[in-house]
Structures are given as C-alpha cells and as structure tokens.
Amino acid sequence: MEFSYFTSDELRCRVTMVMTDSGNTEPGDRSRLPAADLVPEEAQAREDDLKAGIGELSALVAGALSLEQLLERVAQSALRAVPHADGVGVSLLGPDDRSGILALGASDPFVVEIDAIQYELLDEGPCITAVLEAVPVRSGSLSGDRRWPRFGPRVGRLGVHSVLSLPLQLPDGRAVGALNAYAHAKNAFDADATRIGELFAAPAGIAVHNARVLATAQQRVTQLQQALGSRTTIDQAIGILRSRSGVSADEAFARLGAISQGENVKLALLAERIVEEAVRRARARHQR
C-alpha cells in the first residue's frame, strides 16, 4: 500500500465541495436531484442530516482516537447521514491491499455479526462486490438476491433485508474500503439514499485513509522503539558473557544464539533473563 497522507486542508476542501454540491444541483443533473416522491420537508431533512453527518466527520481528529474508535465514529456519522439506515459498518482493505477486507468499525452489534458472516465465514457479500468493482451496490431483498447466494439468505434470516454498500475512494480513484448501510425493511434505500451516501463517502474515504496512515506510522514507531530496546538488552547480555568468559563479542553473540535455539526462547527474552540474573547477583553481593 502507498502511504500518502492528505492534509486537513485537503479534507476540509473535500467536505466543503460535498456540502456545496448537496445543496446546489445543476438543472440538467438528474443524478443529484432528490427522489421525485419526496415531499420538500423530507428532502430538506435528508440534506440536513447529510450536512450534520459530514460536519461530524470533518471534526474527527486522527491521532486523538485509535483507528477502530475513529472508524466507529465514522459509522455513527454515516448512520445519521444515510436515510433509513438501521446500522452502518466501515471496512478497510488489508494493509497490503491483498489480505482481504477487515471490518473495523460498526454502529450496532448486528452489523458486527453481518460483517463476520461476510468477511470471515463466507467471503461473499455486497461490500466485497463494491470494493472489487469500485461501484455502489444496492439491494432491497437480500434473501433473494442471486449475486450472493449464501450471504443473502443468511442475513435475511437475521431480519436484515436491505443494504447499500459504497466504496471508499481517494481522489485518484483508489478504493481503500467500503461503507455499508443496512436496514431491516425491504427496499429501504432509494436512488436518493445512494446519492446522499456517495456524497458522505467522498470525504469519509480521505478521513479513513488518513487514520490508517497515521495508525501504521505509530505502529512502526512502536516496533522500532521495541527493537531498539531489545538491541540494548542483547548488547548488555553480550557484555556480561564477555566479562564472565573473556570471549569476543562475536563469540558471545554466537553463544546467545545457541542457547536461544537450544531452549527455544526468543533471543531478546534470553538476553533480558541474563541481564536480570546479573543484576540480582550484583545486588546480593552489595547487600553482603
């Protein structure tokens, strides 16, 4: 995965564009018009919920929350934004874009159960289709949807019949995951719900990607710190072996390796044990 980071200004610009687009429709652009059967009050309520959800999204600060916490907040904001959604999940591609899809954020427990069925048990479902094909995926009768012959009936038995899966994409078109809205009712998501969901998913893709990049960087820093700490302990253990036997540094390291293999103990843990033993002996001598 390419770990490019989008600045807060870029995200803010994306949010501003989306919020402007949601309220200003060009005369000939039918794809962005509210559904024809919506009364003006309902159409306005949908736009207000969208703007509120995106406003919550733009207020999230990567770094103040863990990746899982941030994705859960994104799911909660999407639940508010997408009309008729009863639950929302946020899923990401694996770290190398080839290790499957990871369900990392959900607004409700039943979404967690559906995600487990889709990703862990069956490897089949609308989110996987949305990510692989990079297109919105909608179904109003999951139990009878032939696209997912195993997933649909299984989820239908849970009382969930509608889904709207939207790919989370970066400005260059790369999909980094998906936003999945579920509803208990049949045919819950109309064309306007899809439009609103796509408007929310646009800045959500950047926010989620930024959170992933930051979490990966923090993990690498932690691993580096641990590696440096282990190296220091190993060097101390080598010094102790040299002081006891007068061997060279290379010979002392070879002895550590042989003991590690013979006792099936990690080198860092063995070194820590040797250092702690030397410290205990030194304290005992000092006390005497």
N, C-alpha and C positions, 0 to 999 in steps of 0.2 A: 504494500500500500504506500502511496505517495503522501507524505505527511505535510501538506501545505496548509497553512493556517490563514483564516480570513479574519481581518481586523474587526473591531467593534464598529468602526465607521462603515465598513462594507456591509455588515449585518444590518446596521441601522438604515443604510440606504435601501437595502433589500426590503426591509419591513415597511419603510415609507412608500416605496413603489407599490407594494402589495396593497397597503391600506388605501392608497390613492386609486389604484385600479379597481378595488372593490366598490368604490363609491362613484366611479366615473366610467360609464360604459359608452363606447363609441356607437353611433346609431346603427351601423351595419353589422356589429359584432354580436350575433345571436348566442354564441357560446358563453358570453359573460352576462347575459340578461337573466334576471330571476325567473324561476319557473312561472309559466303562464297562469297556473291555477292558484298562485299565492296571492292572498289579499295584501294590500300595501303595508298593513301593520305587521303581518308575519314576515314579509320580505325585509322590512326595516329591522325587525327583531333579529333576523338572521345576520344581517350586516353588522348590527351592534355586537352580537355575540362573537362574530369573527374578529372584529376590531379589538374587543376585550381580550380574546384568546391570544391574538398576536401581540397585544400590549404586554400581557403576562410573559410571553415568550421573550420579548426584547429585554425584559427586566431581569431575566435569569443571568447570573454571572458565573461563567465557567471558572472553576477553581474553588469557589466558595462551597460547592457541593461535589459529592462524588459523582462519577459518571452515571451510576444507577439512580441516584437521587435526582439528578438533572433530567434524565430521561423519563422518570416518573412524573416530574413536574410538566414536562412537555406533553405527556399523555393526558394529564389533568387539564391542561390548557386546550388541547385538541378536543377533549370531551365537551368542553364548553363551546367550542367553535363549530364543530360539525353537527348539523341538525339531525335530531333523532338518534344520536349515538347513545347507547347504554354503557359502553365501555370502549376504551382505546388502548392499544398496545403500540410500543415503539420497538422496532427490531433493527439490528445492525448486521452488516456483513462481517464475517470473521476478520481478524487482524490482517490476514494476507489475501483477503477477497476470495479465497478458495476453500476456506474451512467452514463453509455453511453459514447459516444465519443464526444470530444469537438474539434471544428475546431478553431485553434488559430493562424495560420499563412498562408498567401497566397501571391503569387507573383503577381496576377492580379485580378481585380474585378470580372471577370466571374467565377473564382474559388470560390470566396466567395458565389456567387449565387448558384453554384452547391453544395457546402458544405451545405448550408441551406436546399436545397431540400433533400439531402441525410440524414442528421442527424436530422433536426428539423421537416421536413414535412412528410417524408416517412419512416424513419428508415430502409432504404434499399439501398444497393449500394456496389460497389467494395471495398471501404475502410473497411466497416464493415465486409465483407467477408474475406479480407486479415488479419484483426486483429483477428477475431474469429478463423480462421483456421491456422493462422501463416504461410501463404504461399503467394508468389507473385500472383497477379491476373491481367490478361491482357485481353483486349477486343478491337477489331478493328472495331466493328459495334454495338455501344451501343443501338441504337434504335431497333435492332432486337435481342438483347441478352436476352435469356429466363431466365437467372439467376436473373435478376432484371426487372420484367415485368412492374413495374411502373416507376422506376428510369430511365431506358434506354431510352424509348420514350420521356420522359420529357426533358432529357438532349440533346437528338438528335435534338429536336425542337429548341434548343439554338445554334445548329450548331457545337456541340462537339460530335465527333464520336468515339474517341479512348481514352483509359485510361490504365494506368499502376499503380497499387497500390501495395506498398511494405511495409510489416510490419517492424516497427522499433523495433528491438530486442536488449536486453542486452546480454552479453557474456554467461549468463546462460540459454538463450533461451526465457526468458520472453518478451512478446510483450508489449510495452509501448505506442504504437500508430502506425501511418502509414504515409507514404509519397505517395502522389497521383499526378501523372503526367497526364495532359490532353492534347489532340491535336484535332484540328478541322478536320483534314484529317482522312479518314478511314485507318485502318491498319497501323497506324503511328509507332507503337512500335514493332520492331522485337526482335528476341531472344537476339541479341547483346545489344539492348537497355535495356532489362531486366537484362542482366549480369552487365552492367555498373550501372544501378540503384541499384542493390543489393550491389555492391561494395561501392557506395556512402552511402547507407542506413546503412551499418555496423557501421562506426564511427558516423553517424548522430544520431543513436539511443542512443549512450552514451552521446553525447553533449546535446541532447534534455532532456534526463533523468536528467543529472546534473543540467540543467537550471530549471527543475521542482522542484528538491530537494531544490535548493537554494531559489527559489521563495517561496516555502512553509515555509522554515525556517524563511525567512524575514517576512512573513505574521504572523507567530506565535509570533515573537519578537514584532511586532507592536501591536498585540492583547494583549500581556502581558503588554506592556507599557500602553496601554489604560486602561486595567483592574486595574493596579496599580494606575494610575491617578484617576480613578473613586473611588477606595477604599479610597484614601486620601481625596477626596472631601466628601465622605459619612462619614468618621470619623470626619471631620470638622463640618458637619451638626449635627452629634450626639452631639458633644461638645457644639454647640450653643443651641440645645434644652435642654441639661442638665443645662446650665447656666441660662436659662430662667425659667425652672420649677423645678429644683432640683431633677429630676428623675435619675434613674440609667442608665448606658449605654445600658443595655438590653431593658429597658422600652423606652428609646429614639429611639432605632432602631425599636422597635415594632410600635411606633407612625409613624415613617417614612414609614414603610411598609403599615400601614393602610391608610395613606394619599395617597401613591403611587397607591394603589388599588382603592381607592375611586375616585381619579381624573384621573385614567387611564394614569398615567405618569410614565415613567421609573424611577427607584429609583435613578440612577446616575443623571438624569436631575433634579429631585426634589431636591436632595442634592445640586446641583450646584445653583439652584434658591435660596435656603435658605441661602447659603453662600454669594451669591451676594447681597441679601437683607440686610444681617447683615453688609456687608462691606459698602453699601450705607448709612445705618443708622449711622455707626461709623464715616464716613466722614462728614455727616451732623452735627453731634454733635461737631466734631472737628472744623468745619468752624464757628459754632456759638460761 
